[in-house]
Amino acid sequence: MMKQLSHFSLALIIFLLSLLASALAVAAVPGMPGAGADIVDKSVEIEARYLYYDKQADLYHAQGGVIIRQKGMELKADKAVLNQAANEFEAWGDVLLRDKTDYIACRYLKFNYKDQIGSIKDGRIFIKEKNYYITGEHIEKLGPNEYDVENATLTTCDAERAAWLIRSRKVHVKEGGYGVVDDAVFAVKNVPILYLPKGIFPINTKRQTGFLLPGIGYSDKDGVIVKGAFFWAINRSNDLTLYPEYYSERGIKFGGEYRYVINERAEGDVRASFISDKLVDDHPEDYQDADKARWSFGAHHFQTLKIGTTLKTDINLVSDNEFLEDFPDTFSGSFIDELDNVDSKTETYLRSLAIASQSWEHYHVAAAGRYYQSLVRKNDDETLQLLPEITLSALNRPVFDADWLFWRMDTDYAHFWRREGETGHRVDIHPQINMPLKFGALEVIPYLELRETWYDLSDRMNGQSDGSESRATMAAGVELKSVTEKVYTCDWWGMDRMLHTLEPMLAYRYVPDVDQDDLPDFDQLDYLPEESNVTWGLVSRLVGRYPKSANIDQYDYHEWLKLQIGQAYSFIDVADGYRFMEDDQHASNFFTQLEVRSYGGGLYMKLENRFDPYDNVNELMTALFSTSDQRGDFISLEYRYERDETELCTGVARLPITTSIDIYGSIRYSIADSHIWETIYGFNYHPQCWALDFSVDEERDPYDLSFRFMLSLNGLGGLGSGN
């Protein structure tokens, strides 16, 4: 905050120096009121009723409605004097220095523009970025980024009678943006609430070292909870946050997160935590697989090398299976969330991975390692690990430069490892050839695939001997695709054209029956079922065109509607495990999906259905509807039905009652059980410079009732707690 003031003051010095030195020196004839001459610097504008140059004292005077403008900045004063010999200027009266957003108002201003020191009397400073208002009876600028402020106040409230403010006898702003306050009082409507004899805090808008506001809560299992945090801004590219947390029933949990940015192509973080948990000794029946010393470790790294190689790492480890249940936010809020779209925690495993990949115009290579930590087993001796996997892909390429025949190939090497159980190496080579043919609007693509897979196995089960195994198979098929389009002229909601497409597809695929009884069961590639099936589908779209008013022949395009339907039919009695679940099931479920999205995102709807033609029942039904507007209203309704699994309805809503009050709530209701799983309701009161959020969360199975509130002061942060 005050660092911005220093930048503002430096700009003020340069501004006034160039103004007064270049303008007053040539704009006045000694002793002649209102006299002037041509100004050399045409970017400077000076207005005053009286301009005077005292040659003997080498002083330049401007008096009476002084206005000086230059490059978006403006200084107003009743009187201004420039002393070139002392490298300083003074301004009196109603002094106001303003740029595009910020301003300084005072009764008296004195500045040495060479040493960047000076003083302000009865000053008021406004910084737009954080809406800070700072006042002081006397402000001394001791250097480029150092100030003393006497009888100071700080607030972000626009009202003359601030809803809250901090009043301090003295504030000393040190180099680097730290503020040291003496005898500080936090007041609400001028009523003192909290006294702080001395405090140190960061006051600019950049990252600064300091303590973060603590959190306080209570849990039946954990007891009283106090969470603190200390942030250390090591430099512009590195920082460290320490998280000491006190649990009255468990002990003290120590945590930390180190974040780093090596350059614009490399960044990451490392986080860890440790607790000597008293509950493990007090309740051993609940922690049969845990030791008293419990910990977590996470590391994330993303980097792109100059040669184009991409490196990604995501490591997540915990000491025991119950750790994430007791501390569910262990890996939340990671610095790099884009490493993987899949959550690190699944129902049964915690996954770590490392990937290095390189792409060229026609080729792609990747090396990966995946480590799975079981969250249900006592140990990971039988958990299958993939260390490493190397893939090489050749993308679609013409055969002998022919424009009608193309080839591609995928090659994969994988090493499957575990302490107990079957392990081995696998090499899979999968070349493919295709011949796209065009017959008007119809595209026909016959293809042929060959596949050879080799295994080197050890520690085999069920009496099978160690050694090598192999499998050779093939696949052949044909795809027929077409696109029919029609454009309609319209004048709807800023749209001048509507494109409607019909995109039918028909495909046949054949895979022969091969002997795979002696192969291991590492993943889905180890069993390739026999296939002889036909698949049909239809996609229909509505796409709108929106002219850009400022640009001729330039448009925005938006897909309003997308409808997909399809089904597969098998000519053989073989189940594949995902489309044909039973050996005698020939027709797959009938699939339908509809998406509607308004231009600008105010309305969204998605419907999905999978219908079982044999039992004449819906296997899956989902419906999602959401709407929002610029006022802040939001409603979302979701219905999900899975046959023999669940039937659930979820609703979420937020409604602004006034400009400063919002109410919100959500509910999860199980239709199958006629049972409410969870309800949340609350309100958010947010006047101009502070906000209060209160919510009630009621969960069932097991029952848990919690109350949460968050009080935040704009510009300073917030304080929250839960019960």
N, C-alpha and C positions, 0 to 999 in steps of 0.2 A: 504494500500500500504506500508506505513512505518512500520506497525506492522509486515508485512511479512519480512521486512528488519531486524527487531529485531530478529525474529526467525532465519533468515539467519545468523545474527551475532552471536547468541548464539551457533548455530551449528558450526560456524567458531571457536569460543573459545574452545569448547570441542574438535574439530578436531585438532587445532594447539597444544593445551595442551597435548593431548594424543600422537600426532606425535612427538613434540619436546622433551617432557619430557621422553617419553619411548624410543625414538630413538637416539637423540643427546647425551643423557647422557651415552649411552653405545656404540655409533657408532664411537666415535672418540678417538684417542690417542692424548693427549695434544701436540700441536705443530707439528703434523705430517700431512702435506697436503694429503688429499684424503684417510687418514687412516680410517679404520672402523672395526666393529666387528659385530657379529651376533645380529640382532634386535629381542628383546624379543616378541614384538607385530607383528606377521606375517602379519596383515592386513595393516601395514604401509610400504610405499615405499618412500625412500628419495634418491634424487640425488643431488649432489653438487660437484663442483670441489675442494672445500676446506671445511673441517669440523674441528672445534677447540673448546676445552673446556678450559675456563679460571677458574682454580680452586679457585684462590684467590678472584676473583670477582663473582664467581658462575654464569658465563655467558656461554651460548652455542651459538656458531657462525656457520652459514652456509653461504658460499659465492661462487658466480660464478655459474650462471645457476641453481639456487635453484628450485627444483621441489619436492613437498611433496604431496603424494596421500594417501587417506584413504576413503573407503566406498563410492565411487562415487564422492568424492570432490577432487579438485586439487588446490594447491596454487603454483604460480610461482612468483619468485622475484629475483632480483640481489643479495640481501643480506637479511639475517634474523638473529635476535638475540633473545634468550629467557633468561629472568631474572627470575629465580625461586623464589628468595627471594622477589621480588616485585610483583610476580604473573602477569607478563606482558611480552609481546613480541613486537618486532618492525620489520618492513619489509620496504626495500627501493628499488628504481629503478622502473622498469616496473612491478608493483605488480598487479597480477590478481588472484582472488579467484573465482572459478567456481564450480557449482554443475551440476546436470543433465540439468537444464534449465536456472538458474539465474547466474549473476556474479557481482562482484565488481572489478573495475579497478581504480588504483590510483598511485600516485608517492610515497606516504608515508603512512604507516599504523601503528598505535600504539594502543595496546589493553591491558586493565587490565581484565583478564578473571575471576577474583574473584568478582570484583565489577561491571563488565560489563559496563565499561566506557572506552572511548578512543577517538582517533581523526583520521581523514582522510584528506589528502591534495590532491587537484586537483582530486577529486573523481568522478566516473561515476558508477551509479548503474543501473542494468537492472533486471526487474522483469517480467518473462515470462507470468504469468497468465493474466495480464492486458496490457502487452507490454509496461510497463512504463520505460522511460529513465529519470533518475534524476542525475543532475550534481551539483557540488558545489565546490567553491574554498577551503572552509574549512568546514568540518563536524565534529561536536562534539557529541559524544554519551554520554548523561548525565545519563543514567540508562537503565534498561532493555528495556523500550519502549519510550524513550524520546531522542530527537535530536535537535540540532541547526544546520541549514545549512545557510551559508553566500553566497551571490551572486549565488542563486540557479536558475536552470531551470528545467522545467518538460514538457515532451511531450510523445506521443505514436508513433511518426513517426520514421520509420527506416532510412529514408534518412539523409545524413549528414547535408543538409540544410532542416530543418524540415518545413513542410507546416504550422504548428502552434506550438507554445510553450507558456508557461507561465514563465515569468522572474520576480524574486522577490529579493529584497535586502536582506531579511532575512525570513527564514521559521523556525518556532518553532513547532516541533511535540511533542504533549503532551501525557501523559499516557492515553491509551484508543483509540489512533489513530486519534486525532484531529490535524489538521494543522492550524496554525495561520500565515498568510502572512502579511508582511509589504511592502508597495510600490510595489505592484504587477502590471505587465503589460501583457496583452494578446496580442500576436503578430502573424501576418500572414506573412510568408516569411520574418521574421525579421522586418516587418513594424508594429509599435505599433498601436493597434486598440482600446483597452479599458484599462483604468487605474483604479486600485482599491487601495485606500490608506491603507486599512486594511480589512482582511476577515478571516472568520473561516469556515472550511469545513472538512468533513471526507475524509480520504485519504487511508484507507485500504479497502479490498474487502468485508468485512463483513458489516452487517447492522449497520449504524451509524446515530446518531441524526443530523439533519440539515435541512436547507431549500432546497426544490427541485426547479428546474428551472421553472419559470412561463410560462404561455401560454397567448397569446394576440390574440384577434379576434374582429370581428364586425358582427352584425346582424341587419337587418332593424327593427326587432321587439324588440330585447334586447338592441340595441345600442352597445357601446364599451364594450368589455368583457375582464376582466383581471382575470386569474385564478392562484392562488398560492397554495403552499402546504408546510407544515412543518411536518417532520417525526421525531418521538421520539422513539428511540430504548430503551424501558424501561429495558428490559433484554433479555436473549436469547429466552424466551418463550412468551414475550408480546411486542407489539408495538402499537403506536397510531399515526395516520396521521390526521392532521387538514387541511381542505380545505376551506379557505376563497376565495370567488368569488365575483367580482364586476361587476354589470350590470348597466350601466348608466341610462337605462330606468326603471329598476326594483328596484335596491337597492343592498344591500350586502347580499349574501347567505352564511350562515355558515354551514359547514359540517364536519363530522369526522368519522373515522373508527378505531375501536379497534379490534386488532387481538390477538388471544391467542392460545397457545398450552399447554394443561395441562400435557399430557404425550404422548407416542407414539400411544395411542389409542383414544385420545380426542383432538379436535381442533375446532375452530370456529371463528366467527367475529360478531361484532355489528356495524352498521352504521346508521347515522341519519343526517338530514339536516333541516335548517329552514331559511325562508326569509319573511320579511315584504314587500310584493310585491306592489309597487306603481301602477303597471299596473291594478291591480284589482279595484282600485279606479278610475283610469283614463279611463278605458274602461270596465265599468260594464256590457255592453251588451255581452262581450266575456267571462265573468266569472260569470254567473248567479248562479252557484252552489258553488262558492269558496269564502272564506274569505280572507282578506288581509294577515293574518297569515297563511302561507302555510308550510307544513312540510312533511318529509318522515322518515320512520323507517324500518330498516331491521335487522334481526338477523339470523345467520346460525350456526348450531352446529352439529357435527358428533362425535359419541363416541361408542366404543365397550367395554363393561364391561368384567371383568375377567370371568364371568360365561357364556359369549357368547352373551349376550343381546346387540342388536344394537339400538342406539338412534339417530334419525335424526330429525332436526328441520330446517324449512325454513319459516321465517316470513317476509312478504312484505306488508307494509301499506303506504298509502299516504293520504294527507288531502282532496283532491278533484279529480274529474274526469279528469281535464285538466293538472294535475301535470306532468304526464309522457310525455305528448305531449310537454310541455315547457322544461322539463329537462329529455330527453329520456335516459341518461346514469345513472340515479339514482341507478339502481340495477345491472349495468353491472360490470364485473370484480370481482364478489363476491369471497371471499376467498375459499369457498367450492362449486365448480361447480358440483361435482358429487352427490349431494344430490338427485337430481331428473333429469330425462331426459327431463321432460316437462318444458318449459319456464314458469317463474312466471307470465308473462304478456300474456294474450290471447286477443282475439278481444274484449271481453266484461267483463272479470273478472281479478282481481289480486288475486292470490291464496296464502294462507299461510297454512302450514301443520306441523304436528308433529307426528312422528311414533316411536314406540318401538316394536321391534320384537325379537323373540327367536326361534331358530331352533334346533331340535334334529334329530336323525337318521331317525325317522319315523313320526315326528310331527312338526308342525310349528304354532306359535301363534303370532298375531300382534294386537296392539292397536293403532289407528290413530285418529287424529282430523283434519278436513279441514275447513278452514274459507275462504269464497269468498267475496271479495269487488267488488261491481259492478262499472264498469267504464262508464256506460250509465245512470243509475238511479240517482235521486237526493239523495237517501239514500239507506240503505241496509235493510230496514224494511221487504221487501218482498223477499229478497235474501235467498235462502235455504242453511242452514249450516249443516255440518255433524259432530256432536259433541256428543259422539265419535262413532267410528266403531271398533268393536272387532271381529277378525276372528280366528278360530281354524281349522286347516287342518290336517287330518290324511292321510299320503301318502300311495301309493299302498302297501297293506299288504296281505299275504296269509291268506285264511280262514282255520282255524284249521290246519295250517302248510301244507296245500295242495299246490302243485306246479302247479296246473292248474286252481285255482280259487282265485281271489284277490278282495279286497274291499278297498274303500277309502271314505272319508266323508269331506265335507266342511260345517262349521257352521259359521254363520255371524249374529252379532247383530249391529244395526245401530240406532242412534237417530238423526232424522231430525228436525231442529229447525229454527224458524224465528220469528220476532216480529209480523208480520201480515201475515195471511194465514194459510194454513193447516200444521200441525206439527204432529209428532208421533214417535213411536218406532216400529222397525221391527226386527223380528227374522226369519232367514231362515236356514233350515236344509236340507242338500243335500247329502244323502248317495248314493254310486254308487258301483256296483259289475260288474266285467268283467272276462271273461274266455278265455285267449289266447290259441289258438290251432295251432299247427304246422303240416303242411302237405307238407313235403319236403321244397321247396323254398317259399311256400305259408303260410302266417300267417293269421288266421281268429280270430277276436276278437269280439264276441257278448257281449253286455253290457246292463245293466238295471239301470236306475236312478229313485229315488224317491225324491220328493221335497215337503216340507211343509213350508208355510210362514204364520206368524201371525203378526197382526198389532194392535197397541193400538193408536188410533187417536184422535185428538182434533182440534178445530177451523175449522171444515169441511166446505166446500163450496157447493153451488148449493143445499142447503136444506138438505144435508146428515147429519145424526146425528152422534155425537161423540160416540166413543166406539170401540169395537174390530171388526176386519175383519180377514178372513183367506182364504187361497188358498191351495189346495192339487192337485198336478199334478205328472206326471211321464214322462219318456222318455225311449225309447228302440231303439236299433239299432245294427248294425254289421259293422265292418270294415274289409276289405280284403287288405292285403299289401304283396308285394313281392319285392325282389331285385335280379336283374340279373347282373352279372359282367363279364367282359372280360379284360384281361391284355395283352397289346401289348409291345413287345420289341422295343426300339427305341434309337436313339442317336441324340437328338435335344436339343440344348441350355443347355447342361449339364444334361439332363434328360435321365435315362436309362430304365424307365418303364412308361407306360401310362395306367391308369385304366379308363374304360368306364362303367358306371352303367346305368341301366334302373330301375326305381322304380315306378311301377304303384300302384294306390290306388283306391279302390271303396268302398263307404260307403252308408248305408241307415240309416235314422233317423226318428223316429216317436214320435210326441208329441200330445196328444189329445186336443181337444177343451174344455176349462173350463171357467166358468163364472168369469170374472174379472172386471165387470162393476163398482162394489162398491169399488174397490181398489184405492188408491191414485196414483199420478204420480210423485214420488220422483226421480227415475232414471230408467234405462233400465230393471232392475230386476222386476219392478212392472207390466210389461206386457210381457208375454211369449206367442208368437203367436203359433197357431196350426201348426204342421209340419208333412209332409209326403213327404220326398224328398230323392233323391239319388244324391250323389256327386262323381264325378270321377276326377282323376288327374294323372299326370305323371311328374316325376322328372328325369332328365338325367344329369349326371356329367362327367367331364373329370378331372382326378386327376393325376398329375405328381409326379414321385419319383426322388429325386436328391441325389446321393451318397455324403457323406461328405468325402472329400479327405483325411483328417487327421485321420479318424476313419473307421475301417473296420466294415461292417455290421451295419452302422448307416446312417440314411437317413433323409432328409427333404421332406415334402409332401406339395404340393400346388394345390389348386383347380383352374384350368384354366377356366372352363366353367360350368355354372349351368343353365339349361333350365327347366322352370315350365309351365305347361299348365293345365287347369281344367275348370269345369263347374258344375252347379247344376241344377237339374230338380225337380219341385214340382208337386205332383199328385193331389193337391187340389188348390182351388181358394182363397188363403189367402196370403196377402202381409206380409212380415216380416220387411220391412223397410230398409233393407240393401242389400239383394240379389234379392228379388222379390218385386219390388216397386209397382206393381199394382196387384189387386186381380185376374185378369185374365192372369197374366204373369206366365207361367209355367217354362220357361227356363231362367236361369240367364245369365248375360253377360258372354261371353267366355273370359277367363283370360289367358294371355301369358306374361311371363317375362323371359328375357335372360340377364345373367351377364357374362362378360368376363373380367378377370383380369390377367395381365401378371406377371410372376415371378419376384419379385423385385419391383413391383408397378409402372412401367413406363407407362403402358397402362391400361385404364379402360373404359368399355363400359357397359351401362345398358339400356335395352329397355323394355317397359311395355305397354301393350295394353288391353283394355276391350271393347269387341265388342258386340253391342246390336243386337241379332239375329232377333228381330221383326222389327225394323226400318232399319236394314242393314246399320248401321252407327257406327262409333267409339264413344264410350262414354268417353273414356280416352285414350290418347296416350302421352307417355313421352319417350324421348331419351336423354341420357347423354353420352358424349364422352370426355375423357380427356387424355392427354399424357404429359409426362415430361421426362427430361433426366438429367444426372449428371452435365451438363454445366449450368443448371438453366432455360432452355427453358420450358415453360408451356403454354398449350392451353386447354381450356375447352369450350365446346359447349353444350347447353342444350335447348331442345324444349319441351314445355308442352302444351297440348290441353285438355280442359275439355268442353264437350258439353254444349252449351248455357251459358258458364261461361267465359272462357278465352282461348286465343291462344297466347302464349308468347315464344319468343326466347331470350336466354341470351348467351353472349360470353365473355370470360375472357382470356387474353393472357399476357404473360411476356416474353420478348426476350432480352437476353444479347447481346448488340451490340459489346462491347469490354469487356475486363476483368474488367473495372471499370464503364461501363455505361449500364444500363438496361432501356428499355422502356416498358411500360405496359398500359393496357386499358381494359375497359369493356363496354358493351352496353346491355340494356334491351329494346327489341322492341316488341310491341304489334302488331301481325299480324292481329288480328281481327279489330283493330282500325286504322291500318296503321299509327302507332304513336310510336315515340321513347319516352320511359318513362325516361330513364336516361343514360347518357354517362359519363365515367370517363377516362381520359387519363393523362399520366404523365411520368416522367423519374426519375431515381435514379442514381446519380453519386457518386461512392464510391471508391475513391482511398484508399491507405493502412490505413490511420489514421483518416479519417473523411468522412462524407457522407452528401449529399444534396438530399432531395426528394421533388419534386414539382409535384402537380397534379391539374387538373381542373375538377370540378364536376358540371354537368349541369342536373338539374331535371326539369321535367314538371308536371303540374297538382298538386299543383301550381308551377309556374316557380320559380326556385331558382338557382343562379349561384354562386359558391364558388371557391376560390383559396386557396390552402393549401401548406405550405412548412414546411419542418423539416430539421434543421441543427443539426448534431450530431458529437461530437468529441469522438473518440474511447477512452474509459476509463473514460470519464467525463460525458457523457449523451448528451442530446439534447435540442434544443430550437425550438419550432414550433409555427405557427400561422395560422389563416385562415381568409378569408374575404368573 
